[in-house]
Each structure stands twice: as structure tokens, then as C-alpha cells.
Amino acid sequence: MSLPRSAPNASRHVLPRATGGLKAPNSSTNVLSQLTDPGTQPSGWDLLYGAMVTGLGVNPQTFQLIYPFMQWTWPTPNNGYTTSAQYDFLATIPQWSAIGQYSSSGQTFDGAYQQFLNDVATYTPDPNLQAKITAAYNDLTQASNQYSTDYSQAQQAYSTDSSVVNNVPNFTTWLTGGAGFPFGIKLQADSGNVIQAQANYNNLVAQAKNPNLTNALAAVVNPAYYTKLQDPGLSGNPPVALWSINTTMQNWVNNVQGQGGTPGSISFSNSQSQFDLNKTWAQGSMSVGSWFWQVNVGGQWSRLTEFETDSSLQCTVSFKAWDTIPITPGPWYSGVTQFKNGPFLPGFSAFPSTGQTNMFGEGGVVPVLKTGMLVGYQPTVSVTMSQSTFNSFQQQWQVAAGFSVGPFDFGGTSGGSQNSWTRSSSGLTITATSTSTVPVIFGVNVNTLP
């Protein structure tokens, strides 16, 4: 079957007009330490973020630490094609949070950008044409709302499907079979209605002779600015908006294995102060829904509370190589600068305002544009602890099938493959080393709009 966003001018995730879209929870304060760690110790998530700022030189005004880490497994596609996993990751809008959870079913920027353009007001001195534009907008709104309702149901089903682990299979693939298939069929029908309504609206806006808006609407649906999905099991090679990176996973790995990579190392301890996430681009962070320190014994993950409360604990994370890979939207994106002041239709505003749907900022239609992804190769984590902590943990460590430090997962399964690793101990220090040849994506850079 073809995907519900199989046509170039189909908005993948159309936000509900009545409510102004998906709003992020209030993230004005850092709630990580209260929700993830007991006692008075700083949250490990805060400490890890701060260590990356000081150790890797990432910029807190653009950097988001993501969890779970994604394995960069995207194969090299043929020219003019991309994989659904690559599209889903590059296109999905990050959470408004310094430390954010990635979900492949999230809102895509290209879909949200099309909504943004639809909500820019169009005026003409011809009252008949204005009436037609208003009617066409209402038809588009109705079609979009139906798509959004059905998409939300699919998103909920995907998030609760026990067969989905760490975004595998990714949402696009999930819609084509199994539990996702009925949702994919429904969204495909909804998408056809949106496509037709969007085309009618675009044609009328073009007659109103607002060149900037007309050109932007034409670009965002131009088939020349789209690429085709190339995945086993996906029929029809449906087109999606083009997002580009300047290398492939295999080329990057080949360079690293040829001694061309840049190593990196970061360190933190429980005795230091937590990093102030209120000074990041998101001005805070939502709670992280997983424990920072975990061990897997007998197939069960358990929380290592002794690691959280050990004031002498120190941790070092090193990468054999790491890099920032730029992410660039295709020519379908005309930018927002020329439209940053609207004018917008009634009920919409540039920035948060009571009773209005905001375009920019937290909870906005187009809050941030993803501009890069940070990748690492074969991370090693070394943890030095007190004698008492080591004594209580060493028996678990000797039989551990997995070990997790924040988003670093040793011995688990992510991205469709096993995370191969080795473990060792010396004195009061334990060390976990990835031996996988698959890089991990541990963060993204964003540009807050406008």
C-alpha cells in the first residue's frame, strides 16, 4: 500500500485548527532531579548535559540531548530516494526541552510548515474571490482536522504497541502492516481529501496575487523538491519532503575506521552542581521517563539507587569518534522570515498570546528547525564509586546482561540490532565498552524560529 502522505502536497501531520495543535507541557523549570533521582544529589541527566557542554563544546542555545539514543543504521539509498527511518528522524520536530525524547511518530516540520503557510492571511480587493478563499480554507480545515484526529489515534496506538521498541519499527513502516495497517488505510483516505482541499486553496490564493505567499505555497508542494521512500515492504515508493545530510552512515564509519575521526571525552561527578537547564534554548527540560542508572540481570532492568546517592561517584564517557552532521531542508522550505509578522488569520499570532494559536516559541506550530545531529562511535563508560557502592553492585555486575547510563544502552537492543559490548572492572571502577560498528545519535542542534 502507499503511505497516507504519498503525495507531495499532503501535510503529514496536520495540527488541529480548533486547539492550535500539540502543546508541550510547561517546561519553564527543571524537574528532572525531582522526578528521577532521590535525595539531594543532582540528576544524572543534568550532569550529563552539562558535561557535554564543557567536554564536547556543544552550545546550550542550540543543543538537545536526546533519549533513547538512536542507532544510525540508515543504509545508503539510491539517488532520489531516502529511507523512512531517515526521513522520520530528520523531519520530526524535537520536543521543546533541553533533554528530549525522540519518537518517530512525532510532528514533522514539513507538515507543520505547510500549516503555518495556510494560516498566513490572504486578502484581495475582490469580494467574490475573498469569499471563495475563505470557503476553501474552511474546507481545508475540515479535511485537516479529520486527518489530525485519525493521526492522533494512530500515534497513540503506536506508542502503546509492545512490538515497538526504541522506535523500531519506525512509525512510517509501522503504518504499512500489522497493527498499524488499519490506521494507514484510514490516513491514506484522509490524506487524499487534504491533498484536494490544499490544491483548491493554493489555486485561489494564487489568484489573489500575494507573490511571497503564492511562491512559498507552490514550493512546499512542488514534486521536484521531494524524494521517494526506499524501504523493503513499502510499496509504490511514496514521495516525502526532501531533507539532506552531507554524508552517509557508511561513509562516516569508513572514515572513522580509517583513523579519520575526532575522539571525544566528557566527565561528571555526583559531587558537582547540576547544570542549569533554564539557561538552554528551551529554558528548562521536561521530566525524563526513565532511570539514569540501570542494570539488566536475568532479563529485568532495575534502578541503581546507590549510584544516584553515592556522593563520590565519578563517570567518564568517551567516544572513539564523534561528529556533528548538518541537516538541511530541501527547497520546499522558503523560510519564515518574510512571514514572521503575518498577518495571520483570526485566532493565530506570531508568539504566545491568550486565546491564540502561536506560530513560534514553545507549543508553536513551527517552534524549531532541526539543523544537525550529533553522532558518536563506540562509546565507553567508566564509573568509579565508593567501596560500599561497589560491594553492593559487584555481584550484579558479574552477571549483568546489560548496563544503562542515561541514554547509553549497553547490551540492549536498539535500532533493530543488538548493542554488542564488553565489561570489565578494576579496583572500584567498572567499564562498559561498545564494540558495535553502528554509530549512535545522541543529540540534535536546533534553530529556534523565527
Solvent accessible surface area in square Angstrom, and as a share of the most:
residue,aa,sasa,rsa
1,M,59,0.26
2,S,34,0.22
3,L,1,0.00
4,P,1,0.01
5,R,8,0.03
6,S,31,0.20
7,A,24,0.19
8,P,27,0.17
9,N,24,0.12
10,A,12,0.09
11,S,8,0.05
12,R,2,0.01
13,H,5,0.02
14,V,5,0.03
15,L,11,0.05
16,P,32,0.20
17,R,21,0.08
18,A,97,0.75
19,T,94,0.55
20,G,1,0.01
21,G,8,0.08
22,L,94,0.47
23,K,105,0.44
24,A,30,0.23
25,P,88,0.55
26,N,126,0.65
27,S,2,0.01
28,S,67,0.43
29,T,83,0.48
30,N,17,0.08
31,V,47,0.27
32,L,0,0.00
33,S,25,0.16
34,Q,127,0.56
35,L,117,0.58
36,T,3,0.02
37,D,13,0.07
38,P,50,0.31
39,G,70,0.67
40,T,134,0.78
41,Q,36,0.16
42,P,21,0.13
43,S,0,0.00
44,G,4,0.04
45,W,1,0.00
46,D,0,0.00
47,L,2,0.01
48,L,0,0.00
49,Y,0,0.00
50,G,9,0.09
51,A,2,0.02
52,M,0,0.00
53,V,27,0.15
54,T,116,0.67
55,G,40,0.38
56,L,19,0.10
57,G,60,0.58
58,V,15,0.09
59,N,76,0.39
60,P,29,0.18
61,Q,98,0.44
62,T,43,0.25
63,F,0,0.00
64,Q,4,0.02
65,L,0,0.00
66,I,4,0.02
67,Y,19,0.07
68,P,31,0.20
69,F,13,0.05
70,M,21,0.09
71,Q,8,0.04
72,W,0,0.00
73,T,47,0.27
74,W,16,0.06
75,P,84,0.53
76,T,85,0.49
77,P,34,0.22
78,N,98,0.50
79,N,153,0.79
80,G,54,0.52
81,Y,70,0.26
82,T,10,0.06
83,T,7,0.04
84,S,0,0.00
85,A,36,0.28
86,Q,19,0.09
87,Y,5,0.02
88,D,0,0.00
89,F,4,0.02
90,L,1,0.00
91,A,1,0.00
92,T,8,0.04
93,I,24,0.12
94,P,16,0.10
95,Q,70,0.31
96,W,35,0.12
97,S,0,0.00
98,A,0,0.00
99,I,2,0.01
100,G,1,0.01
101,Q,92,0.41
102,Y,19,0.07
103,S,45,0.29
104,S,1,0.01
105,S,2,0.01
106,G,14,0.13
107,Q,22,0.10
108,T,0,0.00
109,F,3,0.01
110,D,14,0.07
111,G,1,0.01
112,A,0,0.00
113,Y,0,0.00
114,Q,4,0.02
115,Q,2,0.01
116,F,0,0.00
117,L,0,0.00
118,N,3,0.02
119,D,0,0.00
120,V,6,0.04
121,A,9,0.07
122,T,5,0.03
123,Y,134,0.51
124,T,22,0.13
125,P,137,0.86
126,D,63,0.33
127,P,101,0.64
128,N,109,0.56
129,L,17,0.08
130,Q,45,0.20
131,A,63,0.49
132,K,120,0.51
133,I,6,0.03
134,T,68,0.39
135,A,54,0.42
136,A,9,0.07
137,Y,31,0.12
138,N,84,0.43
139,D,87,0.45
140,L,1,0.01
141,T,24,0.14
142,Q,133,0.59
143,A,15,0.11
144,S,1,0.00
145,N,47,0.24
146,Q,91,0.41
147,Y,3,0.01
148,S,7,0.05
149,T,71,0.41
150,D,9,0.05
151,Y,13,0.05
152,S,50,0.32
153,Q,90,0.40
154,A,0,0.00
155,Q,46,0.21
156,Q,112,0.50
157,A,27,0.21
158,Y,7,0.03
159,S,79,0.51
160,T,93,0.54
161,D,30,0.16
162,S,110,0.71
163,S,78,0.50
164,V,26,0.15
165,V,81,0.47
166,N,48,0.24
167,N,15,0.08
168,V,51,0.29
169,P,46,0.29
170,N,18,0.09
171,F,0,0.00
172,T,0,0.00
173,T,43,0.25
174,W,11,0.04
175,L,1,0.01
176,T,26,0.15
177,G,34,0.33
178,G,69,0.66
179,A,63,0.49
180,G,0,0.00
181,F,85,0.35
182,P,83,0.52
183,F,49,0.21
184,G,0,0.00
185,I,80,0.40
186,K,95,0.40
187,L,1,0.00
188,Q,61,0.27
189,A,65,0.50
190,D,13,0.07
191,S,4,0.02
192,G,37,0.35
193,N,91,0.47
194,V,3,0.02
195,I,40,0.20
196,Q,107,0.47
197,A,12,0.09
198,Q,1,0.00
199,A,32,0.25
200,N,68,0.35
201,Y,3,0.01
202,N,21,0.11
203,N,93,0.48
204,L,29,0.15
205,V,0,0.00
206,A,45,0.35
207,Q,104,0.46
208,A,12,0.09
209,K,166,0.70
210,N,43,0.22
211,P,91,0.57
212,N,83,0.42
213,L,7,0.03
214,T,32,0.19
215,N,96,0.49
216,A,1,0.01
217,L,3,0.02
218,A,57,0.44
219,A,15,0.12
220,V,2,0.01
221,V,29,0.17
222,N,48,0.25
223,P,93,0.59
224,A,81,0.63
225,Y,62,0.24
226,Y,37,0.14
227,T,8,0.04
228,K,97,0.41
229,L,0,0.00
230,Q,56,0.25
231,D,30,0.15
232,P,136,0.86
233,G,74,0.71
234,L,14,0.07
235,S,51,0.33
236,G,68,0.66
237,N,53,0.27
238,P,3,0.02
239,P,29,0.18
240,V,4,0.02
241,A,3,0.02
242,L,57,0.29
243,W,11,0.04
244,S,43,0.28
245,I,32,0.16
246,N,110,0.57
247,T,32,0.19
248,T,35,0.20
249,M,29,0.13
250,Q,84,0.37
251,N,91,0.47
252,W,16,0.06
253,V,4,0.03
254,N,77,0.40
255,N,78,0.40
256,V,4,0.02
257,Q,85,0.38
258,G,57,0.55
259,Q,149,0.66
260,G,42,0.41
261,G,27,0.26
262,T,85,0.49
263,P,96,0.60
264,G,13,0.13
265,S,58,0.38
266,I,4,0.02
267,S,68,0.44
268,F,5,0.02
269,S,17,0.11
270,N,6,0.03
271,S,89,0.57
272,Q,75,0.33
273,S,98,0.63
274,Q,74,0.33
275,F,48,0.20
276,D,59,0.30
277,L,0,0.00
278,N,66,0.34
279,K,139,0.59
280,T,4,0.02
281,W,17,0.06
282,A,2,0.02
283,Q,122,0.54
284,G,0,0.00
285,S,0,0.00
286,M,25,0.11
287,S,47,0.31
288,V,6,0.03
289,G,77,0.74
290,S,44,0.28
291,W,102,0.36
292,F,0,0.00
293,W,4,0.02
294,Q,26,0.12
295,V,0,0.00
296,N,16,0.08
297,V,53,0.31
298,G,74,0.71
299,G,55,0.53
300,Q,133,0.59
301,W,89,0.31
302,S,45,0.29
303,R,77,0.28
304,L,2,0.01
305,T,63,0.37
306,E,47,0.21
307,F,0,0.00
308,E,4,0.02
309,T,68,0.40
310,D,13,0.07
311,S,65,0.42
312,S,58,0.37
313,L,0,0.00
314,Q,108,0.48
315,C,2,0.01
316,T,54,0.31
317,V,0,0.00
318,S,36,0.23
319,F,6,0.02
320,K,101,0.43
321,A,0,0.00
322,W,45,0.16
323,D,58,0.30
324,T,52,0.30
325,I,4,0.02
326,P,61,0.38
327,I,7,0.04
328,T,75,0.43
329,P,25,0.16
330,G,7,0.07
331,P,79,0.49
332,W,1,0.00
333,Y,40,0.15
334,S,48,0.31
335,G,18,0.17
336,V,4,0.02
337,T,97,0.56
338,Q,88,0.39
339,F,9,0.04
340,K,82,0.35
341,N,127,0.65
342,G,14,0.14
343,P,82,0.52
344,F,28,0.12
345,L,36,0.18
346,P,120,0.76
347,G,33,0.32
348,F,26,0.11
349,S,23,0.15
350,A,22,0.17
351,F,108,0.45
352,P,87,0.55
353,S,60,0.39
354,T,137,0.80
355,G,75,0.72
356,Q,68,0.30
357,T,12,0.07
358,N,3,0.02
359,M,0,0.00
360,F,0,0.00
361,G,13,0.13
362,E,55,0.25
363,G,8,0.08
364,G,9,0.08
365,V,1,0.01
366,V,0,0.00
367,P,13,0.08
368,V,1,0.01
369,L,15,0.08
370,K,9,0.04
371,T,50,0.29
372,G,1,0.01
373,M,0,0.00
374,L,2,0.01
375,V,0,0.00
376,G,0,0.00
377,Y,3,0.01
378,Q,38,0.17
379,P,8,0.05
380,T,32,0.18
381,V,0,0.00
382,S,32,0.21
383,V,0,0.00
384,T,56,0.33
385,M,4,0.02
386,S,32,0.21
387,Q,99,0.44
388,S,81,0.52
389,T,9,0.05
390,F,26,0.11
391,N,77,0.40
392,S,66,0.42
393,F,0,0.00
394,Q,66,0.29
395,Q,140,0.62
396,Q,57,0.25
397,W,11,0.04
398,Q,120,0.53
399,V,92,0.53
400,A,3,0.03
401,A,59,0.46
402,G,0,0.00
403,F,1,0.00
404,S,8,0.05
405,V,0,0.00
406,G,8,0.07
407,P,8,0.05
408,F,4,0.02
409,D,46,0.24
410,F,4,0.02
411,G,12,0.11
412,G,12,0.12
413,T,68,0.39
414,S,7,0.05
415,G,17,0.16
416,G,55,0.53
417,S,42,0.27
418,Q,108,0.48
419,N,15,0.08
420,S,50,0.33
421,W,45,0.16
422,T,76,0.44
423,R,96,0.35
424,S,64,0.41
425,S,62,0.40
426,S,86,0.55
427,G,63,0.60
428,L,59,0.29
429,T,35,0.21
430,I,1,0.00
431,T,31,0.18
432,A,0,0.00
433,T,41,0.24
434,S,14,0.09
435,T,61,0.36
436,S,14,0.09
437,T,76,0.44
438,V,34,0.20
439,P,0,0.00
440,V,22,0.13
441,I,1,0.00
442,F,0,0.00
443,G,0,0.00
444,V,2,0.01
445,N,32,0.16
446,V,2,0.01
447,N,69,0.36
448,T,55,0.32
449,L,14,0.07
450,P,64,0.40
